[in-house]
Structures are given as C-alpha cells and as structure tokens.
Amino acid sequence: MKDYIRKRVLEVANYIYQTRATVRQAAKIFGVSKSTIHKDVTERLSEIDENLSQRVKEVLEFNKAERHIRGGEATRRKYLKEKKE
C-alpha cells in the first residue's frame, strides 16, 4: 500500500471515530468518493490497525442503524419549510 493511501486511511478512520461522522460526511471533508472512504475503512484499515478498524466498524454500524431516523428528520424539515412558504 502506498504511503499516501496509508496516511489517508488512518486520517479518515480517526476522523470517523472521533467525530462519529458518516461515510458521506467523511467523503465531503476529505474530498474523495463515498466508495473510497468505505473501502478505506472496511478493507484497508484492517491491514493497518485492527483495533482502530473494530472501533470504526462500530461507528459505521451505529450510523447505519440510525440512517432511517436521519432520513425521516430531513423529510420532516423539508415539508415544514415548504409549508412556511
């Protein structure tokens, strides 16, 4: 694995773990695709740091479990905004 990829993987993983960010949020911050972030934290990270990989996996699973709530909240805000106009 090239050094710049290894560095990005660790930076992304630490960011996700510390901020509990979603893959989409991390992709926006680091300027790469969601697919790249996902591959970094699910495949590449386990080769570098298994302990950090497990902690990030827990965050990703939590975010996945909460995804339907965030989507519902976004829809609610959308319709509230339309109602005010």
Backbone as a printed PyTorch tensor [residue, N CA C, xyz], in Angstrom:
tensor([[[  0.8460,  -1.1790,   0.0000],
         [  0.0000,   0.0000,   0.0000],
         [  0.8920,   1.2420,   0.0000]],

        [[  0.5640,   2.1960,  -0.8430],
         [  1.3600,   3.4170,  -0.9420],
         [  1.1980,   4.2570,   0.3220]],

        [[  2.2270,   5.0260,   0.6200],
         [  2.2400,   5.8220,   1.8540],
         [  1.0860,   6.8160,   1.9280]],

        [[  0.7610,   7.4780,   0.8160],
         [ -0.3050,   8.4780,   0.8650],
         [ -1.6620,   7.8340,   1.1310]],

        [[ -1.8460,   6.6120,   0.6570],
         [ -3.0940,   5.9000,   0.9270],
         [ -3.1430,   5.4910,   2.3930]],

        [[ -2.0490,   4.9640,   2.8960],
         [ -1.9780,   4.5610,   4.3030],
         [ -2.2680,   5.7560,   5.2100]],

        [[ -1.6880,   6.9070,   4.8780],
         [ -1.9020,   8.1140,   5.6820],
         [ -3.3740,   8.5290,   5.6340]],

        [[ -3.9840,   8.5110,   4.4360],
         [ -5.3900,   8.8860,   4.2930],
         [ -6.2910,   7.9390,   5.0720]],

        [[ -6.0080,   6.6500,   4.9870],
         [ -6.8200,   5.6540,   5.6830],
         [ -6.8300,   5.9420,   7.1820]],

        [[ -5.6540,   6.1970,   7.7550],
         [ -5.5740,   6.4780,   9.1930],
         [ -6.2540,   7.7980,   9.5450]],

        [[ -6.0850,   8.8140,   8.7060],
         [ -6.7310,  10.1030,   8.9680],
         [ -8.2570,   9.9700,   8.9160]],

        [[ -8.7470,   9.2920,   7.9130],
         [-10.1950,   9.1000,   7.7620],
         [-10.7450,   8.2920,   8.9320]],

        [[-10.0640,   7.2130,   9.2750],
         [-10.5310,   6.3520,  10.3610],
         [-10.5730,   7.1200,  11.6850]],

        [[ -9.5330,   7.8680,  11.9700],
         [ -9.5160,   8.6510,  13.2040],
         [-10.6070,   9.7130,  13.2020]],

        [[-10.8160,  10.3440,  12.0550],
         [-11.8660,  11.3550,  11.9480],
         [-13.2400,  10.7420,  12.2150]],

        [[-13.5230,   9.6160,  11.5860],
         [-14.8160,   8.9580,  11.7650],
         [-14.9930,   8.5320,  13.2210]],

        [[-13.9540,   7.9770,  13.8050],
         [-14.0570,   7.5090,  15.1920],
         [-14.2530,   8.6740,  16.1670]],

        [[-13.5000,   9.7450,  15.9830],
         [-13.5600,  10.8640,  16.9190],
         [-14.8410,  11.6800,  16.7840]],

        [[-15.3300,  11.8540,  15.5620],
         [-16.4930,  12.7150,  15.3330],
         [-17.7840,  11.9210,  15.1290]],

        [[-17.6630,  10.5890,  15.0140],
         [-18.8050,   9.7150,  14.7340],
         [-19.4770,  10.1070,  13.4090]],

        [[-18.6610,  10.5450,  12.4700],
         [-19.1410,  11.0120,  11.1710],
         [-19.6330,   9.8480,  10.3170]],

        [[-20.5090,  10.1760,   9.3940],
         [-20.9750,   9.1940,   8.4170],
         [-19.9590,   9.1120,   7.2860]],

        [[-20.0950,   8.0860,   6.4630],
         [-19.2200,   7.9360,   5.2990],
         [-19.3820,   9.1520,   4.3840]],

        [[-20.6010,   9.6070,   4.1990],
         [-20.8700,  10.7630,   3.3450],
         [-20.1780,  12.0170,   3.8850]],

        [[-20.2540,  12.2440,   5.1890],
         [-19.6060,  13.4150,   5.7950],
         [-18.0960,  13.3370,   5.6450]],

        [[-17.5330,  12.1650,   5.8840],
         [-16.0820,  11.9940,   5.7630],
         [-15.6320,  12.2030,   4.3210]],

        [[-16.4020,  11.7020,   3.3780],
         [-16.0530,  11.8660,   1.9620],
         [-16.0050,  13.3410,   1.5890]],

        [[-16.9570,  14.0910,   2.0980],
         [-17.0050,  15.5270,   1.8000],
         [-15.7870,  16.2440,   2.4040]],

        [[-15.4400,  15.9150,   3.6310],
         [-14.3050,  16.5470,   4.3110],
         [-12.9880,  16.2170,   3.6130]],

        [[-12.8020,  14.9720,   3.2170],
         [-11.5250,  14.5390,   2.6490],
         [-11.4720,  14.6630,   1.1240]],

        [[-12.5720,  15.0450,   0.5050],
         [-12.5720,  15.2900,  -0.9280],
         [-12.4050,  14.0440,  -1.7800]],

        [[-12.9270,  12.9260,  -1.2990],
         [-12.8960,  11.6830,  -2.0740],
         [-14.3150,  11.1170,  -2.1120]],

        [[-14.4960,  10.0580,  -2.8840],
         [-15.8340,   9.4840,  -3.0190],
         [-16.2240,   8.6620,  -1.7870]],

        [[-17.5260,   8.4330,  -1.6490],
         [-18.0190,   7.5860,  -0.5670],
         [-17.4590,   6.1700,  -0.7170]],

        [[-17.3060,   5.7210,  -1.9530],
         [-16.7630,   4.3810,  -2.2050],
         [-15.3360,   4.2640,  -1.6880]],

        [[-14.5530,   5.3190,  -1.8890],
         [-13.1690,   5.3200,  -1.4180],
         [-13.1230,   5.2690,   0.1010]],

        [[-13.9380,   6.0860,   0.7460],
         [-13.9880,   6.0830,   2.2100],
         [-14.3880,   4.7080,   2.7130]],

        [[-15.4200,   4.1400,   2.1140],
         [-15.9040,   2.8290,   2.5400],
         [-14.8090,   1.7750,   2.3780]],

        [[-14.1380,   1.7790,   1.2520],
         [-13.0690,   0.7980,   1.0250],
         [-11.9210,   1.0200,   2.0130]],

        [[-11.6040,   2.2810,   2.2650],
         [-10.5300,   2.5980,   3.2110],
         [-10.8180,   2.0130,   4.5920]],

        [[-12.0270,   2.2260,   5.0980],
         [-12.3040,   1.8350,   6.4800],
         [-12.7760,   0.3940,   6.6310]],

        [[-13.2180,  -0.2500,   5.5530],
         [-13.6670,  -1.6350,   5.6900],
         [-12.6160,  -2.6410,   5.2440]],

        [[-11.7760,  -2.2820,   4.2960],
         [-10.7800,  -3.2310,   3.7970],
         [ -9.3610,  -2.8370,   4.1840]],

        [[ -8.9500,  -1.6440,   3.8240],
         [ -7.5590,  -1.2430,   4.0260],
         [ -7.1930,  -1.0500,   5.4920]],

        [[ -8.1080,  -0.5120,   6.2790],
         [ -7.8100,  -0.2170,   7.6770],
         [ -7.4760,  -1.4700,   8.4730]],

        [[ -8.1620,  -2.5760,   8.1940],
         [ -7.9060,  -3.8080,   8.9420],
         [ -6.4820,  -4.3160,   8.7270]],

        [[ -5.8770,  -3.9960,   7.5910],
         [ -4.4900,  -4.3810,   7.3230],
         [ -3.5070,  -3.5170,   8.1190]],

        [[ -3.9290,  -2.3120,   8.4630],
         [ -3.0410,  -1.3530,   9.1280],
         [ -3.1860,  -1.4200,  10.6470]],

        [[ -4.4400,  -1.3270,  11.1250],
         [ -4.6920,  -1.2550,  12.5670],
         [ -6.0140,  -1.9430,  12.8740]],

        [[ -5.9470,  -3.1850,  13.3020],
         [ -7.1420,  -3.9840,  13.5530],
         [ -7.9950,  -3.3990,  14.6800]],

        [[ -7.3580,  -2.8720,  15.7110],
         [ -8.0920,  -2.2930,  16.8420],
         [ -8.9150,  -1.0760,  16.4010]],

        [[ -8.2810,  -0.1640,  15.6790],
         [ -8.9810,   1.0120,  15.1670],
         [-10.0730,   0.5920,  14.1970]],

        [[ -9.8150,  -0.4340,  13.4190],
         [-10.7950,  -0.9390,  12.4620],
         [-12.0750,  -1.3790,  13.1770]],

        [[-11.9380,  -2.0640,  14.2900],
         [-13.1070,  -2.5110,  15.0540],
         [-13.8940,  -1.3290,  15.6090]],

        [[-13.1870,  -0.3040,  16.1110],
         [-13.8660,   0.8700,  16.6700],
         [-14.6120,   1.6320,  15.5880]],

        [[-14.0100,   1.7700,  14.4140],
         [-14.6610,   2.4730,  13.3050],
         [-15.8600,   1.6580,  12.8150]],

        [[-15.7270,   0.3440,  12.7960],
         [-16.8320,  -0.5130,  12.3660],
         [-18.0480,  -0.3060,  13.2650]],

        [[-17.8210,  -0.1390,  14.5660],
         [-18.9210,   0.1160,  15.4910],
         [-19.6240,   1.4310,  15.1710]],

        [[-18.8470,   2.4590,  14.8420],
         [-19.4340,   3.7550,  14.4680],
         [-20.2540,   3.6050,  13.1960]],

        [[-19.7090,   2.9070,  12.2040],
         [-20.4300,   2.7240,  10.9390],
         [-21.7240,   1.9390,  11.1480]],

        [[-21.6890,   0.9350,  11.9960],
         [-22.8990,   0.1620,  12.2680],
         [-23.9470,   1.0130,  12.9860]],

        [[-23.4920,   1.8520,  13.9210],
         [-24.4100,   2.7590,  14.6100],
         [-25.0450,   3.7170,  13.6080]],

        [[-24.2230,   4.3080,  12.7350],
         [-24.7340,   5.2430,  11.7310],
         [-25.7300,   4.5600,  10.7990]],

        [[-25.4540,   3.3260,  10.4510],
         [-26.3660,   2.5960,   9.5750],
         [-27.7050,   2.3500,  10.2820]],

        [[-27.6410,   2.0250,  11.5550],
         [-28.8630,   1.7840,  12.3150],
         [-29.6860,   3.0570,  12.4750]],

        [[-29.0400,   4.2060,  12.5300],
         [-29.7150,   5.4850,  12.7160],
         [-30.1080,   6.1550,  11.4030]],

        [[-29.7060,   5.5900,  10.2900],
         [-29.9070,   6.2200,   8.9860],
         [-31.3700,   6.5380,   8.7010]],

        [[-32.2620,   5.6400,   9.0360],
         [-33.6850,   5.8670,   8.7480],
         [-34.2310,   7.0430,   9.5560]],

        [[-33.6810,   7.2660,  10.7410],
         [-34.1330,   8.3940,  11.5640],
         [-33.6790,   9.7160,  10.9440]],

        [[-32.4180,   9.7720,  10.5120],
         [-31.9090,  10.9970,   9.8810],
         [-32.6660,  11.3050,   8.6030]],

        [[-32.9840,  10.2700,   7.8260],
         [-33.7390,  10.4750,   6.5920],
         [-35.1360,  10.9980,   6.8700]],

        [[-35.7890,  10.4450,   7.8720],
         [-37.1250,  10.9030,   8.2440],
         [-37.1120,  12.3300,   8.7410]],

        [[-36.0940,  12.6840,   9.5000],
         [-35.9680,  14.0550,  10.0210],
         [-35.7410,  15.0410,   8.8730]],

        [[-34.9300,  14.6530,   7.8990],
         [-34.6840,  15.5280,   6.7450],
         [-35.9790,  15.7550,   5.9600]],

        [[-36.7630,  14.7160,   5.8000],
         [-38.0470,  14.8480,   5.0930],
         [-38.9870,  15.7600,   5.8660]],

        [[-39.0270,  15.5980,   7.1800],
         [-39.8900,  16.4460,   8.0150],
         [-39.5010,  17.9190,   7.8750]],

        [[-38.2010,  18.2050,   7.9170],
         [-37.7410,  19.5950,   7.7690],
         [-38.0890,  20.1390,   6.3880]],

        [[-37.9780,  19.3070,   5.3670],
         [-38.3080,  19.7270,   4.0070],
         [-39.7620,  20.1730,   3.9180]],

        [[-40.6710,  19.3610,   4.4660],
         [-42.0780,  19.7040,   4.3690],
         [-42.4640,  20.8610,   5.2640]],

        [[-41.8000,  21.0180,   6.3990],
         [-42.0450,  22.1810,   7.2440],
         [-41.6320,  23.4730,   6.5320]],

        [[-40.5210,  23.3870,   5.8260],
         [-40.0210,  24.5460,   5.0760],
         [-41.0030,  24.9030,   3.9500]],

        [[-41.4810,  23.9080,   3.2270],
         [-42.4360,  24.1380,   2.1410],
         [-43.7460,  24.7150,   2.6800]],

        [[-44.1510,  24.2850,   3.8370],
         [-45.4000,  24.7460,   4.4390],
         [-45.3100,  26.2300,   4.7980]],

        [[-44.1350,  26.6900,   5.2390],
         [-43.9380,  28.0980,   5.6240],
         [-43.9830,  29.0160,   4.4130]],

        [[-43.5860,  28.5060,   3.2650],
         [-43.5000,  29.3510,   2.0560],
         [-44.8170,  29.6010,   1.4490]]])
